[in-house]
Amino acid sequence: MDQDFAARLRDILQEHEQRLAEEQKRRAEEEARARAFRERFEAVRQNVLLPVLEETRTLLEQHGHRSTLTGTEAGEPELCLWVYPAPFPAAVFREDSTPYIRFLAHPTVEQVTVDLGISLPSRPQAIGPRETVDLSALTVEYVRAKVLEWLTEILLSDPAQRSPRRSGRRLWSASWRRVPGGG
């Protein structure tokens, strides 16, 4: 075998193997960061999000509103509180007309999207503010402030002055379906 050819081929193969090893290391580091983020999100879910959203549900239901909390299982990437404000009957609620507040974890970018869905049967497909925040921003005070902002828009704003920031089918939804607990 030609020594120059063999040496160049070995160099190419060695560089290829080195690149593969670097890529494998990068992927392992990314997965470790994502796993650590999911664990931190789970702690925030248990210690911040669930207590505030359960407190919200209790108070809403004491005042005649119905609600459903989804994504409560450990490891779920999102937690969503749907509210069915009085006086609307349960049968009128669909995914495009049910208010919600949703916290969606994004492990690959280590952030959480906070969505305030402000649709009502009288104003379907209205989507309220959305922001993406660092996990450290999800304090009890922050979550309570978002809940108050959301409920103020749903329960107190003048329907004639409501204008959705965006409208249309939600990108994260695969289909139009009845909302959990909506009847």
N, C-alpha and C positions, 0 to 999 in steps of 0.2 A: 504494500500500500504506500502511496506517495506520502512522505512525512509532512510536507506542507499542507496537503489536502486534509490529512488526518488531524493535524493540529488545528486548522481553521474550523473543521467540523466539530471537534471537541469544544472549542471556544463557543461556537454557536449553541451547541447543546447545553453547555454549562451556563451560559447566559440565560437560555430559555428556562432551565431548571431553577435558576436564581429568581427569575421573574415570577415563576409559578409559586415558589416558596414565599416571596414577598406578598403576592396576592392572597395566598392562603392565610398569612399572618394578618393582613389588613382585614380580611373577612372575619377572622376570629376575634379581632379587636372590636370591630363594629358590632358583632353579635354580643360580645360581653358588655359593651356600652348599652345596647338595646335591652338586654336582660336586666342590667342594673337599673335602667330607667323604668322598665315595667315594674320592678320591685318597689321603687320609690313612688311610682304612680299608685300602686296598690296600697301603700301606707297612707298616701294622701286621700285615696278613696275611702279607706276605713276611718281615718281620723279627722277628716275635714269635710269631704263631699257628702258622704252618707249621712252624718249627723245633721248637717245644715239642711239637706234636702228632705230628710225625714221630719225635721222640725217644721219645715215649710209645709209639707203634706199635712201634718197634724193640724196646723193653724188653718190651712185652706179648708180642710174637711170640717173643722169646727164652725166654719162660716158658710157651709152649704155647697162648697165646690168639691168636685171629685178629682182624683189624680191617680196616676200610675207611675211607678218608678221602674225603669228597665235598665238592664246592664248591671245588676247588683251582684252577679256571680264573680267570685275571685278570678282574676286574670282577664276579665272583659276589658276591651280597649276603650269602652265608652260607658258613660252613666248619663241617663236622660230622665228628666222629670216632665211628664205630660200632664197638663191640667185641663179639666173640662169645666169651664166657668159656668156658674149659674147665670142666667136661667135657661141656657140652651139644653135641650134634651139630649141624652146620650146618643140617640140614633143619628144625629146630624154630624157627628164628628168623624172625620176621615183624616188620613195623614196630612193632606194639604190644607186642613182647616183646624188643626189642633195646636194650641200653643205648647211650646216645650223650651226647656233649657237643657243644653247638652254639653258635656265635657268629653272630648275625644282625644285620647292620647296618641301621639305620633312618635314611637320609639326611635325611628331612624333619624329624626331631627331633634329629638329630646324636647318636644314642646307639646302643648295641649291647646286644642281649638275650643273656644267657648262660643256656642251658638245660642242666640236668643230667637226662637221661633215665635212670631207674633201673629200667626194666622188665627182667624176665627171663622165660624160658619158664615158670618156676614162679610168676611174679607179673606177668602181663601188664597193660599199660595204666597202670603206676605212673609218675607223673611227679614228678620230684624238684624241687629248688629252682630258681627262675627269678628272675633279677634283671636290671634294665636299668641300664647304667653308661655313663658318659662314655667316649669313645674313649681319653682319656688314662689311664684306669684299667687298660687292657689292657697291662700290663707283663709281662715274662717271669715275675716273681715271682707276680703275680696269677694268670696262666694256670696256672702250675704248681700253685698252691694249689687252684685249682678242679679241676684234673685229679686231684689227690690226694684231695680231698673226694669227688669222683664215684667214683673207684675204690675208696675205702674203703667207701662205701655198697654198691657192687656186689659186691665180692669179700670183704669182711670182716664186714659186719653180719649179725646172726643173722636168718635168714629168718622166724622166728616173731615177731620184734619189728618187722619192716618194715611200715610202714603208709604207703601212698601219700598224699601231701598232696592230690592230686587224682587222679581216675581218669576214664577215658573217652577218647573219640576225640580226638586232637590237632586243634586248630583249624587249624593250618597245613598239615595233610595233606589232600590231595584224595581219597585213597582208601587202602584197606588194600592194601598191596603188599609183595612181598618186598623186603627191605632189600638194598642193594648188597653183594655178597659173601657174603650169608647163605645161599646155597645154593639 
